[in-house]
Amino acid sequence: MGSKQGFGKLASQGKVLLLAASLTAGSLLALNGAGVLDSGSKPVYAAEQGAAMENTIAVQGVGKLSVAPDIAYVTAGVNVTAKTAKEAQAGAAKRYDAVVKMLKGTYSLADKDLKTTSYYVQPQYRYTEKEGQVLTGYTATHELSISWRSIDKTGELLDSLGSAGANQISGVSFGTEKTDAYTNDALKKALDNARVKAEALAAAAGRSLGPVVNITENGAQAVPVYREMAQMKAMAASDSASTSVEPGQVDVQGQLTVVYQLK
């Protein structure tokens, strides 16, 4: 009788232990499914992503072209020094108005093509051992940027600016207003360049190219051409009567990273 009772007690304890084990296992599965526990295995999406990237090749393509500029940006201005700030400002205003009047009257430039880039008035000093730093006057400076589309007449414009009263010309930059169209062409060339590279690498590995898996644009831009005043003066050395400016070519570049499937 005692043996039967003991066996029944052990059986009952065994059921409790099995139930506890089942609950523990179920809890672990639930927690693991919820992401609370980390068993060290990779997530399903990472495994799928890794499988998708197998048998692929990634290359960088570069596309370049040179185009004729269709716009120039001229930075010019006036500066006047006088005993007082008021006199300097008045003198600069008179010169500036004459320059703008010439640009609108002689060359029919619109307001949108003229933009003030800076205006400032600053004191001028001289230094002597006896008196130290002494105020000698004020200089007023007014600068503007001019959008100019008659590229072949850029030298003429610079001469006219000087005649009208502009005594400060920093230089000229040549660019294009068709940046979107040209950069698209450069990116197409970059894609062709990437395919040539990928085909060469695939052939070297004894494989062939499949379809494109991914394309990433790394950048596309039109690089302006700058002409400093020193350069323009050198160009005009043989003909002091006029300023000579050579616009050159605008370089357009595009870069892509392309991933191909390998067969």
C-alpha positions in Angstrom: 0.0 0.0 0.0 2.8 2.3 0.8 4.5 1.5 -2.5 1.4 2.5 -4.5 1.0 5.7 -2.7 4.7 6.5 -3.2 4.4 5.8 -6.9 1.3 7.9 -7.2 3.0 10.7 -5.5 6.0 10.5 -7.9 3.7 10.3 -10.9 1.9 13.4 -9.7 5.3 15.2 -9.3 6.3 14.0 -12.8 3.2 15.6 -14.3 4.0 18.9 -12.5 7.6 18.8 -13.8 6.5 18.0 -17.3 3.9 20.8 -17.2 6.6 23.2 -15.9 9.0 22.1 -18.6 6.3 22.6 -21.3 5.5 26.1 -19.9 9.2 27.0 -19.8 9.7 25.8 -23.4 6.6 27.6 -24.6 7.7 30.8 -22.8 11.2 30.6 -24.4 9.7 30.2 -27.9 7.4 33.1 -27.3 10.2 35.3 -26.1 12.5 34.3 -28.9 9.7 35.0 -31.4 9.2 38.4 -29.9 12.9 39.2 -30.3 13.6 39.4 -26.6 16.1 36.5 -26.6 19.0 36.4 -29.0 20.2 32.9 -29.9 23.0 34.3 -32.0 21.4 33.3 -35.3 21.0 35.9 -38.1 17.6 37.4 -38.8 15.7 36.0 -41.7 15.8 39.3 -43.7 19.6 39.5 -43.4 19.9 35.9 -44.7 17.6 36.7 -47.6 19.6 39.9 -48.3 22.9 38.0 -48.3 21.5 35.4 -50.6 20.3 38.1 -53.0 23.8 39.7 -53.1 25.5 36.4 -53.9 26.9 36.0 -57.4 26.9 39.8 -58.0 29.6 42.3 -59.0 29.7 46.0 -58.1 31.6 48.5 -60.2 31.9 52.3 -60.4 31.3 54.0 -63.7 32.5 57.5 -64.6 31.2 59.6 -67.5 32.7 62.8 -68.7 32.0 65.3 -71.5 33.1 68.8 -72.4 30.6 71.4 -73.6 30.7 75.0 -74.8 29.7 77.5 -72.1 26.4 79.4 -72.6 26.6 81.8 -69.7 29.3 83.9 -68.0 29.2 85.3 -64.5 31.1 88.6 -64.2 32.0 89.9 -60.7 32.5 93.7 -60.8 32.1 96.6 -58.5 33.1 100.2 -57.5 35.0 101.4 -54.5 35.5 105.1 -53.5 37.6 106.5 -50.7 36.7 109.9 -49.1 37.3 111.7 -45.8 33.9 110.8 -44.4 31.8 107.7 -44.6 28.9 109.7 -46.1 31.1 111.1 -48.9 32.5 107.7 -49.7 29.0 106.2 -49.9 27.7 109.0 -52.1 30.7 108.6 -54.5 30.2 104.8 -54.7 26.5 105.2 -55.3 27.1 107.6 -58.2 29.6 105.2 -59.8 27.4 102.2 -59.2 24.3 103.9 -60.7 26.4 104.7 -63.8 27.5 101.1 -64.2 23.9 99.7 -63.8 22.6 102.3 -66.2 25.1 101.3 -68.8 24.3 97.6 -68.4 20.6 98.1 -68.8 20.8 100.7 -71.5 23.7 99.5 -73.7 23.3 95.8 -73.2 19.6 95.5 -72.3 20.3 93.4 -69.2 17.3 92.6 -67.1 17.1 93.1 -63.3 17.3 89.3 -62.8 20.7 89.4 -64.4 22.1 91.9 -61.9 22.6 90.9 -58.3 24.4 92.8 -55.5 26.9 90.4 -53.9 28.4 92.7 -51.3 28.2 96.3 -49.9 30.4 97.6 -47.1 32.0 100.8 -45.7 35.2 100.5 -43.8 37.7 103.0 -42.2 41.1 103.5 -43.6 44.2 104.1 -41.4 47.8 105.0 -41.7 50.4 104.2 -39.1 53.3 106.5 -38.0 55.7 106.1 -35.1 54.9 109.5 -33.8 51.1 109.4 -33.9 50.4 105.6 -34.1 47.3 104.6 -36.0 45.6 107.6 -37.6 42.2 107.6 -39.4 42.6 108.9 -42.9 39.2 108.3 -44.4 36.6 105.7 -45.4 36.2 103.4 -48.4 32.8 102.3 -49.7 32.6 99.2 -51.9 29.6 98.0 -53.9 29.9 94.7 -55.8 27.5 93.0 -58.2 27.3 89.8 -60.2 26.3 90.0 -63.8 24.8 87.1 -65.7 26.0 87.4 -69.3 25.0 85.2 -72.2 26.8 86.8 -75.2 29.9 84.8 -74.6 31.8 86.0 -77.6 31.4 89.6 -76.4 32.6 89.1 -72.8 35.8 91.1 -73.4 33.7 94.0 -74.8 31.5 93.9 -71.6 34.6 94.1 -69.4 35.9 97.2 -71.3 32.5 98.8 -71.0 32.4 98.2 -67.3 35.7 100.0 -66.8 34.5 102.9 -69.0 31.3 103.3 -67.0 33.1 103.5 -63.7 33.7 100.0 -62.4 37.1 100.0 -60.8 37.0 96.6 -59.3 36.6 93.5 -61.6 37.5 90.2 -59.8 37.1 87.9 -62.8 34.8 85.8 -64.9 33.4 82.2 -64.6 31.9 80.4 -67.5 29.2 77.8 -67.0 26.0 76.4 -68.5 22.3 76.8 -67.9 21.7 73.3 -69.3 23.2 71.5 -66.4 20.4 69.0 -66.0 20.5 67.8 -69.6 24.3 67.6 -69.6 24.6 65.8 -66.3 22.0 63.2 -67.6 24.2 62.6 -70.6 27.3 62.2 -68.3 25.4 59.7 -66.2 24.5 57.7 -69.3 28.2 57.6 -70.3 29.0 56.5 -66.7 26.5 53.6 -67.0 28.2 52.5 -70.3 31.6 52.8 -68.6 30.4 50.7 -65.7 29.2 47.9 -68.0 32.5 47.8 -69.8 34.4 47.4 -66.5 31.9 44.7 -65.3 32.1 42.7 -68.5 35.9 42.7 -68.3 35.9 41.5 -64.7 33.3 38.9 -65.3 35.2 37.5 -68.2 38.4 37.4 -66.2 36.5 35.3 -63.6 35.0 33.0 -66.2 31.5 34.4 -65.8 29.1 36.5 -67.8 26.9 39.5 -66.8 23.3 39.2 -66.0 20.8 42.0 -65.4 21.4 45.1 -63.3 20.5 44.6 -59.6 21.1 48.1 -58.3 22.3 51.6 -59.4 23.4 54.3 -57.1 24.2 57.8 -58.3 27.4 59.1 -56.6 27.2 62.6 -58.0 27.0 64.6 -61.2 28.1 68.2 -61.8 29.2 70.8 -64.4 32.5 72.3 -63.4 32.7 76.0 -64.2 35.8 77.6 -65.9 37.3 80.5 -64.0 39.3 83.3 -65.6 41.1 85.6 -63.2 41.9 89.2 -64.1 45.6 88.4 -64.3 44.9 85.8 -67.0 42.7 88.2 -68.9 45.4 90.9 -68.8 48.0 88.4 -70.1 45.6 87.6 -73.0 45.2 91.2 -73.8 49.0 92.0 -73.6 49.3 92.0 -77.4 46.3 94.3 -77.9 46.0 96.9 -75.1 43.0 98.4 -76.8 40.6 95.6 -75.6 40.3 92.8 -73.1 40.6 89.3 -74.5 38.8 86.4 -72.8 38.9 82.7 -73.9 35.9 80.9 -72.4 37.3 77.4 -72.9 35.1 74.3 -72.2 32.9 73.4 -69.3 33.6 69.9 -68.0 30.6 67.8 -67.0 31.1 64.7 -64.8 28.9 61.9 -63.5 29.6 58.8 -61.3 27.5 55.7 -60.6 27.9 52.5 -58.7 26.2 49.6 -60.5 25.6 46.1 -59.2 25.2 43.3 -61.8 24.0 39.7 -61.4 26.6 37.2 -62.5 25.8 34.1 -64.6 
